[in-house]
Amino acid sequence: MTEGAAADARNRIPITVAVMLATIMNSLDTTIANVALPHIQGSVSASADQITWVLTSYIVAATIMTPLTGFLADKLGRKVVFLVSIAGFTAASMLCGIATSLAEIVLFRLLQGLFGAALIPLSQAVLLDVNPPERHGQAMAVWGAGAVLGPILGPVLGGWLTDNLDWRWVFFINLPVGLVAFSGVFLFLSERKASERRRFDMLGYASLALAIGGFQMMLDRGPGQDWFSSREIWVYAIVAMIALWMFAVQLATARHPFVHRALLADRNFVSASVLGFFVGVLLFSTLALLPPMMQVVLGYPVAFAGLVSAPRGLGSFTAMFAVGQLITRVNTRLIILTGLAISAYSMWQMSHFNLQMGTGLIIESGFLSGIGTGLIFVPLSTLAFATVKPEHRAEGAGLYTLIRNMGSAAGISIMQARYISGIEVHHATLVEHARPDNPLYQAYAPGALSSPSAMAAFNGLITRQAEMASYVDAFRLMLFLSFACAPLVLLMRSPKTTQKDSSAHAVE
């Protein structure tokens, strides 16, 4: 064991606290602005589809920058990258708080994503490095708590700050957390660089970044441009496909590809990463849809909407605490399948939302969704790195986070597009049946067409019904996805069969 590794082992607790604060700060900002979106929208005069750029710009920037984590850590040192990331992320948060236009806040959110991209994968790699192999399950439980609880608790904290202070405080809150995390990493974490530096594959990275950017722009701009009836959307799609093809060719033929081929040859890592993509879709799409639904459709105050979202965090915390105790005793794949089943049941409950429901159904489905996410996240991270060699952890963590972030950004855009298009369809269907010769109309809305004011009120009711029906369609789509991705778990090997391999890798 090197001197730096021995020092890190002695300082395991303060290092864990520091890197987890950075993890929570970063993951919190993926959703803390969700509840404040209606307030931000009014403040910067943005449309419903434009305001989602506040969420997706952050995730896309982080997604594009994440693959560089391993290379930068090898070249500059993990401590330097950590400190620069924390400082830049905190500064960008302050800029978001003082933004006065949509263009400014989207630009500063991009900076947040660029600087914060390395925080999640590096924190994961650091916790694996400072803990012995037999403690990796517990270490991933701690890391998963920060990575998942941040997005889940974001709406709660964001709602309280927006209601009691101002929406700008959802960004200002990062300053004290960033200062403490920066101090902890600076004082306790040792420096570590790769003994053998790999050449940087610029073509591989550029083609991957271009593919991700083109794909996300297609998803973001598609609803407003009528999808493939627009030349702009065709341009984004073609650019994304060509860039992805170039990346695949470069990956297969380059002597030193941007992504180490050993990672793609690892069945556990690849299967867990693909499943992580769908977990990102399910987790972040739900978190992006629920706060606006509660505020706009159900009329909940912003703080109350955040409070109703709190049981989701409680469910995740409970599940992760249980996983920390069970992960060495129960088949890991069984834990993940249980989590997927519980998540699917919560989506089934959400598919029964309606305008007459109370808060009980939202709380119960949110709590179960949190339990499902907690049961999936930690075991999935453990399986992903069960057979990854220590020298590939930083790069693997970056790629794993990249794929999950792609799922998050794509999920938000797809579900938002599904919601917006669904409103028009359901509104047209309801209006078609709103006729005086319809017995249901005579029973429930007599006189609704008797005057302009009555017609306006009736149209408002139809719009609310159409919006709720569109939300339900999105939840049904996520229910289908939760079933569709379950077979991926069967492709992974249980850590029980890889324990010796992991120990051997740790010795190497």
C-alpha positions as CSV (number, residue, x, y, z in Angstrom):
1,M,0.0,0.0,0.0
2,T,1.4,3.4,-1.0
3,E,1.8,6.3,1.5
4,G,-1.1,8.2,-0.1
5,A,-3.4,5.2,0.1
6,A,-2.4,4.6,3.7
7,A,-3.2,8.2,4.5
8,D,-6.5,8.0,2.7
9,A,-7.4,4.9,4.7
10,R,-6.7,6.7,8.0
11,N,-8.8,9.7,6.8
12,R,-11.6,7.6,5.5
13,I,-14.3,9.3,7.5
14,P,-13.5,13.0,6.7
15,I,-12.9,12.0,3.0
16,T,-16.2,10.2,2.9
17,V,-18.0,13.3,4.4
18,A,-16.3,15.7,1.9
19,V,-16.9,13.7,-1.2
20,M,-20.5,12.9,-0.2
21,L,-21.2,16.6,0.3
22,A,-20.0,17.2,-3.2
23,T,-22.1,14.3,-4.5
24,I,-25.2,15.5,-2.7
25,M,-24.7,19.1,-3.9
26,N,-24.3,17.9,-7.5
27,S,-27.2,15.4,-7.5
28,L,-29.5,17.9,-5.6
29,D,-29.2,20.4,-8.5
30,T,-30.6,17.9,-11.0
31,T,-34.1,18.3,-9.5
32,I,-34.0,21.1,-6.9
33,A,-35.2,23.6,-9.6
34,N,-38.1,21.3,-10.6
35,V,-40.5,22.8,-8.1
36,A,-39.4,26.3,-8.8
37,L,-39.8,25.9,-12.6
38,P,-43.2,27.8,-12.7
39,H,-41.7,30.7,-10.7
40,I,-38.6,30.7,-12.9
41,Q,-40.8,30.5,-16.0
42,G,-42.7,33.6,-15.0
43,S,-39.5,35.5,-13.9
44,V,-37.7,35.0,-17.3
45,S,-40.9,34.9,-19.5
46,A,-40.3,31.4,-20.9
47,S,-42.8,29.0,-22.6
48,A,-43.6,25.6,-21.2
49,D,-41.3,23.7,-23.5
50,Q,-38.5,26.3,-23.2
51,I,-38.4,26.2,-19.4
52,T,-37.4,22.5,-19.5
53,W,-34.0,23.7,-20.9
54,V,-33.2,24.7,-17.3
55,L,-33.2,21.0,-16.4
56,T,-31.9,19.4,-19.6
57,S,-29.1,21.9,-20.2
58,Y,-27.5,21.0,-16.9
59,I,-27.9,17.2,-17.5
60,V,-26.6,17.4,-21.1
61,A,-23.6,19.5,-20.2
62,A,-22.7,17.0,-17.5
63,T,-23.3,14.1,-19.9
64,I,-20.9,15.5,-22.5
65,M,-18.2,16.4,-19.9
66,T,-18.5,13.2,-17.8
67,P,-16.5,11.0,-20.2
68,L,-13.4,13.2,-19.7
69,T,-13.4,12.4,-15.9
70,G,-11.0,9.4,-16.2
71,F,-8.6,11.1,-18.6
72,L,-8.5,14.3,-16.5
73,A,-8.0,12.4,-13.3
74,D,-5.1,10.4,-14.8
75,K,-3.4,13.5,-16.3
76,L,-4.0,16.2,-13.7
77,G,-4.7,14.1,-10.6
78,R,-8.0,13.3,-9.0
79,K,-7.6,15.8,-6.2
80,V,-6.9,18.7,-8.6
81,V,-10.0,17.7,-10.7
82,F,-12.1,17.4,-7.6
83,L,-11.1,20.9,-6.3
84,V,-11.6,22.6,-9.6
85,S,-15.0,20.9,-10.1
86,I,-16.3,21.9,-6.7
87,A,-15.1,25.5,-7.0
88,G,-16.4,25.9,-10.6
89,F,-19.8,24.3,-9.7
90,T,-20.2,26.6,-6.7
91,A,-19.4,29.7,-8.7
92,A,-21.8,28.7,-11.5
93,S,-24.5,28.2,-8.9
94,M,-24.1,31.8,-7.8
95,L,-24.4,32.9,-11.4
96,C,-27.6,31.0,-11.8
97,G,-29.0,32.7,-8.7
98,I,-28.4,36.2,-10.2
99,A,-29.5,35.3,-13.8
100,T,-32.1,37.7,-15.3
101,S,-33.1,36.0,-18.5
102,L,-33.7,32.5,-19.9
103,A,-30.5,32.7,-22.0
104,E,-28.4,33.5,-18.9
105,I,-29.8,30.8,-16.7
106,V,-29.5,28.2,-19.4
107,L,-25.9,29.3,-20.0
108,F,-25.0,29.2,-16.3
109,R,-26.7,25.8,-15.9
110,L,-24.5,24.6,-18.7
111,L,-21.5,25.8,-16.7
112,Q,-22.8,24.0,-13.7
113,G,-23.1,20.8,-15.6
114,L,-19.6,21.1,-17.1
115,F,-17.9,21.7,-13.8
116,G,-20.0,19.3,-11.8
117,A,-19.7,16.4,-14.3
118,A,-16.7,14.9,-12.5
119,L,-18.1,15.0,-9.0
120,I,-20.4,11.9,-9.1
121,P,-18.0,9.5,-10.9
122,L,-14.9,10.7,-8.9
123,S,-16.7,10.4,-5.6
124,Q,-17.7,6.9,-6.5
125,A,-14.1,6.0,-7.5
126,V,-12.7,7.6,-4.4
127,L,-15.0,5.7,-2.0
128,L,-14.0,2.4,-3.8
129,D,-10.3,3.3,-3.4
130,V,-10.4,4.3,0.3
131,N,-12.4,1.1,1.3
132,P,-11.1,-2.5,1.1
133,P,-13.0,-4.8,-1.2
134,E,-15.1,-6.4,1.5
135,R,-16.5,-2.9,2.3
136,H,-17.4,-2.0,-1.2
137,G,-21.0,-2.9,-0.8
138,Q,-21.4,-0.6,2.2
139,A,-19.4,2.1,0.5
140,M,-21.7,2.0,-2.5
141,A,-24.7,2.2,-0.2
142,V,-23.3,5.4,1.3
143,W,-22.5,6.8,-2.2
144,G,-25.9,5.7,-3.5
145,A,-27.7,7.5,-0.7
146,G,-26.1,10.8,-1.7
147,A,-26.5,10.2,-5.5
148,V,-30.2,9.2,-5.2
149,L,-31.4,11.2,-2.2
150,G,-30.2,14.4,-3.7
151,P,-32.6,14.3,-6.7
152,I,-35.4,13.0,-4.5
153,L,-35.1,15.6,-1.8
154,G,-34.5,18.3,-4.3
155,P,-38.2,19.1,-4.8
156,V,-38.7,19.3,-1.0
157,L,-35.9,21.7,-0.3
158,G,-36.6,23.6,-3.5
159,G,-40.2,24.1,-2.6
160,W,-39.4,25.4,0.9
161,L,-36.8,27.8,-0.4
162,T,-39.0,29.1,-3.2
163,D,-42.0,29.6,-1.0
164,N,-40.2,31.1,2.0
165,L,-37.3,33.0,0.3
166,D,-37.1,33.1,-3.5
167,W,-36.4,30.7,-6.4
168,R,-32.9,32.1,-6.6
169,W,-32.0,30.4,-3.3
170,V,-32.3,27.0,-4.8
171,F,-28.9,27.9,-6.3
172,F,-27.5,30.1,-3.5
173,I,-27.8,27.1,-1.1
174,N,-24.8,25.5,-2.8
175,L,-22.4,28.1,-1.5
176,P,-21.9,26.7,2.1
177,V,-22.0,23.1,1.0
178,G,-19.4,23.8,-1.7
179,L,-17.1,25.6,0.8
180,V,-17.2,22.7,3.3
181,A,-16.7,20.0,0.5
182,F,-13.8,22.0,-1.0
183,S,-12.1,22.3,2.4
184,G,-12.5,18.6,3.2
185,V,-11.0,17.4,-0.1
186,F,-8.2,19.9,0.1
187,L,-7.2,18.9,3.6
188,F,-7.7,15.1,3.6
189,L,-7.6,13.6,0.2
190,S,-4.2,12.5,-1.2
191,E,-3.2,13.1,-4.8
192,R,-3.1,10.2,-7.2
193,K,-2.3,10.1,-10.9
194,A,-2.1,7.2,-13.3
195,S,1.4,5.6,-13.5
196,E,0.9,5.1,-17.3
197,R,-0.7,7.9,-19.2
198,R,-2.9,7.1,-22.1
199,R,-3.1,9.2,-25.3
200,F,-6.2,11.3,-25.5
201,D,-8.5,10.2,-28.3
202,M,-9.8,13.6,-29.5
203,L,-11.8,12.1,-32.4
204,G,-13.5,9.6,-30.2
205,Y,-14.5,12.2,-27.6
206,A,-15.6,14.8,-30.2
207,S,-17.8,12.3,-32.0
208,L,-19.3,11.0,-28.8
209,A,-20.0,14.6,-27.6
210,L,-21.5,15.5,-30.9
211,A,-23.8,12.4,-30.9
212,I,-25.0,13.2,-27.5
213,G,-25.6,16.9,-28.2
214,G,-27.4,16.2,-31.5
215,F,-29.6,13.5,-29.9
216,Q,-30.6,15.8,-27.0
217,M,-31.2,18.8,-29.3
218,M,-33.5,16.6,-31.4
219,L,-35.5,15.6,-28.3
220,D,-35.7,19.2,-26.9
221,R,-36.6,21.0,-30.1
222,G,-38.8,18.2,-31.5
223,P,-42.1,19.1,-29.8
224,G,-42.0,22.7,-30.9
225,Q,-40.9,22.0,-34.5
226,D,-43.4,19.2,-35.2
227,W,-40.6,16.6,-35.1
228,F,-39.5,15.2,-38.5
229,S,-41.6,17.6,-40.5
230,S,-38.9,20.1,-39.7
231,R,-35.6,20.3,-41.5
232,E,-33.9,21.4,-38.2
233,I,-34.9,18.1,-36.5
234,W,-33.6,16.1,-39.5
235,V,-30.3,17.9,-39.2
236,Y,-30.0,17.0,-35.5
237,A,-30.9,13.4,-36.1
238,I,-28.5,13.0,-39.1
239,V,-25.6,14.6,-37.2
240,A,-26.3,12.4,-34.2
241,M,-26.3,9.2,-36.3
242,I,-23.1,10.1,-38.2
243,A,-21.3,11.1,-35.0
244,L,-22.4,7.8,-33.3
245,W,-21.2,5.8,-36.3
246,M,-17.8,7.6,-36.2
247,F,-17.5,6.9,-32.5
248,A,-18.2,3.2,-33.1
249,V,-15.6,3.0,-35.9
250,Q,-13.0,4.8,-33.8
251,L,-13.8,2.6,-30.8
252,A,-13.3,-0.5,-32.8
253,T,-10.2,0.5,-34.7
254,A,-8.2,3.0,-32.7
255,R,-5.0,1.8,-30.9
256,H,-5.9,3.9,-27.9
257,P,-9.7,4.5,-28.0
258,F,-11.4,7.1,-25.9
259,V,-13.3,4.3,-24.0
260,H,-11.1,1.4,-22.9
261,R,-12.4,-1.7,-24.7
262,A,-11.9,-3.7,-21.5
263,L,-14.9,-2.0,-20.0
264,L,-17.1,-2.9,-23.0
265,A,-16.0,-6.5,-22.7
266,D,-17.2,-6.6,-19.1
267,R,-20.7,-8.2,-19.2
268,N,-21.6,-6.9,-15.7
269,F,-20.5,-3.4,-16.5
270,V,-22.3,-3.2,-19.8
271,S,-25.6,-4.7,-18.6
272,A,-25.6,-2.5,-15.5
273,S,-24.9,0.6,-17.5
274,V,-27.8,-0.1,-19.9
275,L,-30.1,-0.8,-17.0
276,G,-28.8,2.4,-15.4
277,F,-30.0,4.3,-18.5
278,F,-33.5,3.1,-17.9
279,V,-33.3,3.8,-14.2
280,G,-32.3,7.4,-15.1
281,V,-35.4,7.6,-17.3
282,L,-37.7,6.3,-14.6
283,L,-36.2,8.4,-11.7
284,F,-35.7,11.8,-13.3
285,S,-38.8,11.8,-15.6
286,T,-41.0,11.1,-12.6
287,L,-39.3,13.8,-10.6
288,A,-39.7,16.3,-13.5
289,L,-43.3,15.5,-14.1
290,L,-44.8,15.4,-10.6
291,P,-44.1,18.9,-9.2
292,P,-45.6,20.8,-12.2
293,M,-48.6,18.4,-12.1
294,M,-49.2,19.1,-8.4
295,Q,-48.8,22.9,-8.8
296,V,-50.5,23.6,-12.2
297,V,-53.1,20.8,-12.5
298,L,-54.0,20.2,-8.8
299,G,-53.3,23.7,-7.6
300,Y,-51.0,22.8,-4.7
301,P,-48.8,25.6,-3.2
302,V,-45.2,25.2,-4.1
303,A,-44.1,24.4,-0.5
304,F,-46.9,21.9,-0.1
305,A,-45.9,20.2,-3.4
306,G,-42.4,19.8,-2.0
307,L,-43.7,18.4,1.2
308,V,-45.9,15.8,-0.6
309,S,-42.8,14.8,-2.4
310,A,-40.8,14.2,0.8
311,P,-42.0,10.5,1.4
312,R,-40.1,9.5,-1.8
313,G,-36.9,10.5,-0.1
314,L,-37.9,8.6,3.1
315,G,-38.6,5.5,1.0
316,S,-35.2,5.7,-0.7
317,F,-33.4,6.2,2.6
318,T,-35.2,3.3,4.2
319,A,-34.4,1.0,1.2
320,M,-30.7,2.0,1.1
321,F,-30.3,1.4,4.8
322,A,-31.8,-2.1,4.3
323,V,-29.6,-2.7,1.2
324,G,-26.5,-1.9,3.2
325,Q,-27.4,-4.8,5.5
326,L,-28.7,-7.2,2.8
327,I,-26.2,-6.8,0.0
328,T,-23.7,-9.3,1.4
329,R,-26.4,-11.8,2.4
330,V,-29.0,-11.8,-0.4
331,N,-28.4,-12.4,-4.1
332,T,-27.9,-8.9,-5.6
333,R,-29.9,-9.6,-8.7
334,L,-32.9,-10.5,-6.6
335,I,-32.7,-7.2,-4.8
336,I,-32.7,-5.3,-8.1
337,L,-35.6,-7.3,-9.4
338,T,-37.5,-6.6,-6.2
339,G,-36.8,-2.9,-6.7
340,L,-38.0,-3.0,-10.3
341,A,-41.2,-4.7,-9.2
342,I,-41.9,-2.1,-6.6
343,S,-41.1,0.7,-9.0
344,A,-43.5,-0.8,-11.5
345,Y,-46.3,-1.0,-8.9
346,S,-45.8,2.6,-8.0
347,M,-46.0,3.6,-11.7
348,W,-49.2,1.5,-11.9
349,Q,-50.6,3.6,-9.0
350,M,-49.5,6.8,-10.8
351,S,-51.4,5.7,-13.9
352,H,-54.6,6.0,-11.8
353,F,-54.1,9.7,-10.9
354,N,-57.1,11.9,-11.3
355,L,-58.4,15.4,-10.5
356,Q,-60.5,14.1,-7.6
357,M,-57.8,12.2,-5.7
358,G,-56.4,13.3,-2.4
359,T,-52.7,13.5,-1.5
360,G,-52.7,9.9,-0.1
361,L,-52.3,8.3,-3.5
362,I,-49.4,10.7,-4.4
363,I,-47.7,10.1,-1.1
364,E,-48.1,6.3,-1.2
365,S,-46.9,6.0,-4.8
366,G,-44.0,8.3,-4.1
367,F,-42.9,6.3,-1.1
368,L,-43.0,3.1,-3.0
369,S,-41.2,4.6,-5.9
370,G,-38.5,5.8,-3.5
371,I,-38.2,2.2,-2.0
372,G,-37.9,0.8,-5.5
373,T,-35.2,3.3,-6.6
374,G,-33.2,2.6,-3.4
375,L,-33.3,-1.1,-3.9
376,I,-32.1,-0.8,-7.5
377,F,-29.4,1.9,-7.3
378,V,-26.9,0.6,-4.8
379,P,-26.9,-3.1,-5.9
380,L,-26.7,-2.0,-9.6
381,S,-23.6,0.1,-8.8
382,T,-22.1,-2.8,-6.9
383,L,-22.7,-5.2,-9.8
384,A,-21.4,-2.7,-12.4
385,F,-17.9,-2.6,-10.7
386,A,-17.8,-6.1,-9.3
387,T,-15.4,-7.2,-12.1
388,V,-13.9,-3.8,-13.1
389,K,-10.1,-3.6,-12.4
390,P,-9.0,-0.8,-10.1
391,E,-7.1,1.0,-12.8
392,H,-10.3,1.3,-14.8
393,R,-12.5,2.5,-12.0
394,A,-12.3,6.3,-12.7
395,E,-13.0,5.8,-16.4
396,G,-15.7,3.2,-15.7
397,A,-17.4,5.5,-13.2
398,G,-17.4,8.3,-15.7
399,L,-18.9,6.1,-18.4
400,Y,-21.5,4.6,-16.0
401,T,-22.6,8.1,-14.9
402,L,-22.6,9.3,-18.6
403,I,-25.0,6.6,-19.6
404,R,-27.3,7.2,-16.6
405,N,-27.3,10.9,-17.3
406,M,-28.2,10.3,-20.9
407,G,-31.2,8.3,-19.7
408,S,-32.1,11.2,-17.4
409,A,-31.9,13.9,-20.0
410,A,-33.6,11.8,-22.7
411,G,-36.3,10.7,-20.3
412,I,-37.2,14.2,-19.3
413,S,-37.4,15.4,-22.9
414,I,-39.4,12.4,-24.1
415,M,-41.9,12.4,-21.3
416,Q,-42.3,16.2,-21.6
417,A,-42.9,15.8,-25.3
418,R,-45.4,13.0,-24.6
419,Y,-47.2,15.2,-22.1
420,I,-47.4,18.2,-24.4
421,S,-48.6,16.3,-27.4
422,G,-51.0,14.3,-25.3
423,I,-52.8,17.4,-24.0
424,E,-53.8,18.3,-27.6
425,V,-55.1,14.8,-28.3
426,H,-57.1,14.5,-25.1
427,H,-58.5,18.0,-25.3
428,A,-59.8,17.4,-28.8
429,T,-61.4,14.1,-27.8
430,L,-63.1,15.7,-24.8
431,V,-64.3,18.7,-26.8
432,E,-65.7,16.3,-29.4
433,H,-68.0,14.8,-26.7
434,A,-69.0,18.1,-25.1
435,R,-72.3,18.4,-27.0
436,P,-75.8,19.2,-25.7
437,D,-77.0,15.8,-27.2
438,N,-74.6,13.9,-25.0
439,P,-76.4,12.5,-21.9
440,L,-73.2,12.9,-19.8
441,Y,-73.0,16.5,-20.7
442,Q,-76.6,17.0,-19.7
443,A,-76.0,15.2,-16.4
444,Y,-72.7,16.9,-15.3
445,A,-72.4,20.2,-17.2
446,P,-75.8,21.6,-18.2
447,G,-75.6,25.2,-19.3
448,A,-71.8,25.1,-19.7
449,L,-72.3,26.6,-23.2
450,S,-74.9,29.1,-22.3
451,S,-72.6,32.2,-22.1
452,P,-69.0,33.2,-23.0
453,S,-67.9,33.1,-19.3
454,A,-69.5,29.7,-18.8
455,M,-67.8,28.4,-21.9
456,A,-64.4,29.7,-20.8
457,A,-64.8,28.0,-17.4
458,F,-65.9,24.8,-19.1
459,N,-62.9,24.9,-21.4
460,G,-60.6,25.4,-18.4
461,L,-62.1,22.2,-16.8
462,I,-61.6,20.3,-20.1
463,T,-58.0,21.5,-20.3
464,R,-57.2,20.3,-16.7
465,Q,-58.7,16.9,-17.5
466,A,-56.7,16.7,-20.7
467,E,-53.5,17.6,-18.8
468,M,-54.1,15.0,-16.1
469,A,-54.9,12.4,-18.8
470,S,-51.6,13.3,-20.5
471,Y,-49.7,12.8,-17.3
472,V,-51.3,9.4,-16.8
473,D,-50.2,8.4,-20.3
474,A,-46.6,9.3,-19.4
475,F,-46.7,7.2,-16.3
476,R,-48.1,4.3,-18.2
477,L,-45.2,4.5,-20.6
478,M,-42.8,4.4,-17.7
479,L,-44.7,1.4,-16.3
480,F,-44.0,-0.4,-19.6
481,L,-40.3,0.6,-19.5
482,S,-39.9,-0.8,-15.9
483,F,-41.1,-4.2,-17.2
484,A,-39.1,-4.1,-20.4
485,C,-35.7,-3.5,-18.8
486,A,-36.1,-6.3,-16.1
487,P,-34.5,-9.1,-18.3
488,L,-31.2,-7.1,-18.3
489,V,-30.7,-8.2,-14.7
490,L,-30.5,-11.8,-15.7
491,L,-27.4,-11.0,-17.8
492,M,-25.3,-10.0,-14.8
493,R,-23.3,-12.2,-12.5
494,S,-23.8,-12.1,-8.8
495,P,-21.0,-10.6,-6.7
496,K,-20.8,-14.0,-4.9
497,T,-19.2,-15.4,-8.1
498,T,-17.0,-12.4,-8.6
499,Q,-15.7,-11.8,-5.0
500,K,-12.5,-13.6,-5.7
501,D,-12.0,-11.6,-8.9
502,S,-12.6,-8.4,-7.1
503,S,-10.1,-9.2,-4.4
504,A,-7.6,-10.2,-7.0
505,H,-8.0,-7.0,-8.8
506,A,-7.6,-5.1,-5.6
507,V,-4.2,-6.8,-5.0
508,E,-3.0,-6.1,-8.5
